Amino acid sequence: MPSEPIVYVIDDDESARDSLEFLLDVSGIRVRSFASADAFLKSSPPLAGACIVTDVRMPGRSGVELVQELKERGASVPVIVMTGHADVPLAIQAMKAGVTDFIEKPFDDVTMLAAIRGALAQQAGEDHAQAERQQILDRMATLSPREREVMDGLVAGQANKAIAFDLDISARTVEVYRANAMMKMQARTLSDLVRMVTVARLA
């Protein structure tokens, strides 16, 4: 089941946190706030279906340092960084660190909501793609070594006869392995199978 979207607001400014919480509440978006990046990391909230909105300058870890720490932990979550300063070098540093968006304070509600909705949609897409890839890998794990070899030949664009020659088996036997592989992979067509294997091979 896809996770319900949630926004984590991280800002040491209590009034800024409150106003963002209110904005998200009335927009029907789940929200949870933290006073610092350290408090957020200590809490380790679930990141599936999530988006982070954080201030760039905070006591302890900065917003940019938070992004770097999440990346080091292998966490894939879109981050929107807010700043009260027109600080171009910091904006560049944040973008290089991998933030999704960079918004200057004071911002209008429409701009912030558009950025948040875009980030949540991006995360939902990534979560779905990751789940699909895992499903394909699980199916591939059920293939016998010979079924896997036949599938690899098919995906490489080889004809049954060429696969049969390479594996030193009959073309009829290739057809049997091919049918088994298609069934186990739940592929309706050869192009279906090619797409699945391509998805599985994505890093």
N, C-alpha and C positions, 0 to 999 in steps of 0.2 A: 504494500500500500504506500502511495506517495505521502511524504510527511506534509503536515499542514504548515503553510508558510509562517515564518516568524522573523521579526526584526529585533536584533540586539543593539540597543543604543548604549554607547560607551562615551561618557563625557563627565568631567569633574565639575562642570557647571550645572548645579541642581535645577535652576530655572530653565536652562536649555533642554535638559533631560525631560523635565515635566512637560514642556510645550511640545516636544517631539512625541512623547508618549500620548498626549492628548490628541495630536494630529492623526496619529496612526490608529488610535482607538476609534475615533469618529469615522475613520475611513474603513473600518472593519478589518484591520490588519493586526494580528497578534504581536505584542511587543513586550520586551523585558529589558530593563535598564541596569547599567552598572556604573559606578562612580570612577572606575579606573580599568585600564587594560589588565593589570595584575589581578584585580578582583574577578574579571571575566575569565581569565585563563585558569584561575584557581577553581572556579565554579565548573569549568569544562562542560558547558551546556551542549546539547546535541546540535550538530551543524547541518544535518540533512534538511533541505528545504528552507535554509536560513539565509539571512543577509545581515551584514554588520554595518552600522553607521557609527563612526567614531570621530572624536575631535583629534586634530593632528598634534596639538600641544597639550599635554597632561602631565601631572606629577607622576613619577615612575616611568613606565614605558610610554613612549609616544605612539600615536596612531600608526606611523610608519614602522616603528619597531614591532608593534603588534602584528602587522601584516607579515613582516619578515619571520617572526616567531611562528605564526600559523603555517607559513610556507615550509619552514624547517620541520614542522610536525607532520607535514604531508596533508594538511587540512585544505580542502577545496571549498572555499566560501567567498562569494563576492563581498568586497568591502568598499563602502563609500566614505571618503574622508572629508571632514568639514574643517575649515580654518577661518579664524577671525582676522587673518593677516593676508594681504595680497603678496604672498611669498612664492614667487615663481620657482626659485631653486628647490624649495620644499615640495612644490607641486610636481616637479620633474622627478625628484627623488621618490615621491609616493607612487607615481606612475611606473617608474622602473621597478619598484618593489612589488608591483602587481595589483594596485588598487583599481577598482572598476570605474570609479568616478571621483571627481574632486569638486567640491562645492564650497564657495566662499560664503561666510556669514556677513551680513544677514542675508538669508535666502528666502524666497517666497515658497509658500506651501506647495504650489503646483509643481515647481522645479524639483523640490525634494521628493514629492510623491511619485513623480515620473521616474526619477532616478531609482527609487526603491522598488517600484513595480517592475522596472526593466531588469534590475538585479535579481529579483525573486523569480522572474520568468526565465532568466538565464540559468539560475541554480536548479529550477525544476527540470529544465531540459537536460542539464548535466546529470542530475540524479537519475532521470529516466534512462539516459544513454548508458550510464554505469550499470543499472539494473539489467538492461537488455544484454549488455556485453557479458555479464556474469551468467545469465541464463544460457547464452550461446556456449560459453566455456563449459558449463555443466553438461550440456548436450554432447559436446565434443569429447568429454571425458568418458562417455558411454561407448564410444566407437572402439572397435577392435583395431590393432595395429594395421591390419590389411585394409580395413574400411577407411582408415585414416589415409593410407597411401593412395587408395583409389580416389578419395575426396580431393587430396592435394593435386592429383593429376587432372581431375575435372576442373578445379579452380584455376589451374595453370593453362587451361584451354586445350588440353589434350583430348583426342578422340579415344573412344573405348579401345580400339585396336592398338593404338600407340601405348596406352596404359598397360594393356595385356602384354605387349612385347617387352616393355620395361620391367614388368613384375614377373615375367616368364609364367604367365597363366593364360587361360583361354579368354576370348572376348566374352563368351557366355558367363564365365565366372566373374568377370569385371562387372557385367550387368547385375548380377546378384548382389555383389558388394555395393554397387552404386545404389540399388534399390534400398538396401539395408541402411546405408549412410543417409540417404534422403529421408527415410522414415524416422530414424533416430534424431536427426537434426530438425525434423518437422518442417522441411523445405518442400514447397509445392512445385517449384520449378528450379532449373539449374541456376538461373539468375538470382533466385532466392538464396540458394546455397552459397553462391559467390559473395553476395552481400553480407551474409552471416560471417563467413570466414574473414572477410575484409574488416568487419566490425571487431571480431575477436583479436585480430592482429594489431589493432590500434593500441598505441602505448597508453 
